[in-house]
Amino acid sequence: MPHDHASTQPGQHDDCIEACTRCHAICLETIAHCLRQGGRHVEPAHMTLMMACADICRTSADTMLRGADVHVHTCAACAAICRACAESCAALADGDPAMQRCADACAECARHCEEMAA
């Protein structure tokens, strides 16, 4: 079902919800991947950032689905956290497709959330 908002382009809302939902799922999958990898992948700063990213993505999607005007605030926070998570995952990618997939999903989500927060 489309979700329209006066300040957004048609479909922009739905695209952001989809990006947030996808990023949430990929972050959770990548957390499990990191636990299997060990080493630098399980450093507390990286793991807690990935957990925060998954949580804020879910919260942002839920807020938009509810039609709450405060979505601009959750999307702004989501964009910042997703950018940081994308950088953290990219730093660990080095030929690891799971880490690159997460970095890409986080970067895409950040772009969508930045548009929604504007």
C-alpha positions in Angstrom: 0.0 0.0 0.0 1.5 3.4 -1.0 2.3 5.8 1.8 2.1 9.5 0.7 3.6 12.4 2.5 3.2 16.0 1.5 6.9 16.8 1.4 8.0 13.7 -0.5 7.8 12.6 -4.2 5.4 9.8 -5.1 7.0 6.5 -4.3 9.8 8.0 -2.2 8.2 7.0 1.0 7.8 3.4 -0.1 11.3 3.3 -1.5 12.7 4.4 1.9 10.6 1.9 3.8 11.9 -0.8 1.5 15.5 0.3 1.9 15.2 0.4 5.7 13.6 -3.0 5.8 16.2 -4.5 3.6 19.1 -2.9 5.5 17.6 -4.2 8.8 17.5 -7.7 7.5 21.0 -7.6 5.9 22.5 -6.1 9.1 21.1 -9.0 11.1 22.4 -11.5 8.6 25.8 -9.8 8.6 26.0 -9.8 12.4 25.7 -13.6 12.3 28.4 -13.6 9.6 30.7 -11.5 11.7 30.2 -13.8 14.7 31.3 -16.8 12.5 34.3 -14.8 11.2 35.6 -13.7 14.6 38.6 -11.5 15.0 38.2 -7.9 13.8 34.6 -8.7 12.8 33.5 -9.0 16.4 35.2 -5.9 17.8 32.7 -4.2 20.1 32.6 -0.9 18.3 31.7 -2.7 15.0 29.2 -5.1 16.5 27.3 -2.5 18.5 27.2 -0.2 15.5 25.7 -3.0 13.3 23.1 -3.7 16.1 22.3 0.0 16.3 21.9 0.2 12.5 19.6 -2.8 12.4 17.5 -1.3 15.2 17.2 2.3 13.7 16.4 0.9 10.3 13.5 -1.1 11.8 12.3 1.9 13.8 12.5 4.2 10.8 10.5 1.8 8.6 7.9 1.4 11.4 7.6 5.1 11.9 7.0 5.7 8.2 4.5 2.8 8.0 2.5 4.4 10.8 2.5 7.7 9.0 4.0 9.6 11.9 5.4 13.0 11.0 8.3 12.4 13.3 9.8 10.1 10.6 12.0 13.0 9.6 13.8 12.6 12.9 14.1 8.9 12.8 15.2 9.1 9.1 17.9 11.7 10.0 19.3 9.4 12.7 19.0 6.4 10.5 21.0 8.1 7.7 23.8 9.0 10.1 24.0 5.6 11.6 23.8 3.8 8.3 26.6 5.9 6.9 28.8 4.9 9.9 27.8 1.3 9.5 28.5 1.3 5.8 32.0 2.7 6.5 32.7 0.1 9.2 31.5 -2.8 7.0 33.4 -1.5 4.0 36.6 -1.4 6.1 36.2 -5.1 6.8 35.0 -6.1 3.3 38.4 -6.9 1.6 37.0 -9.5 -0.7 34.2 -10.6 1.7 31.0 -10.3 -0.3 28.8 -10.4 2.9 30.5 -7.4 4.3 30.3 -5.5 1.0 26.7 -6.4 0.6 26.0 -4.9 4.1 28.1 -1.8 3.3 26.1 -1.3 0.1 22.7 -1.8 1.8 23.6 0.7 4.5 24.8 3.3 2.0 21.6 2.9 0.0 19.4 3.2 3.1 21.4 6.3 4.1 20.7 7.9 0.8 16.9 7.2 1.0 16.7 8.4 4.6 18.6 11.6 3.8 16.0 12.4 1.2 13.2 11.7 3.6 14.8 13.8 6.4 15.2 16.8 4.1 
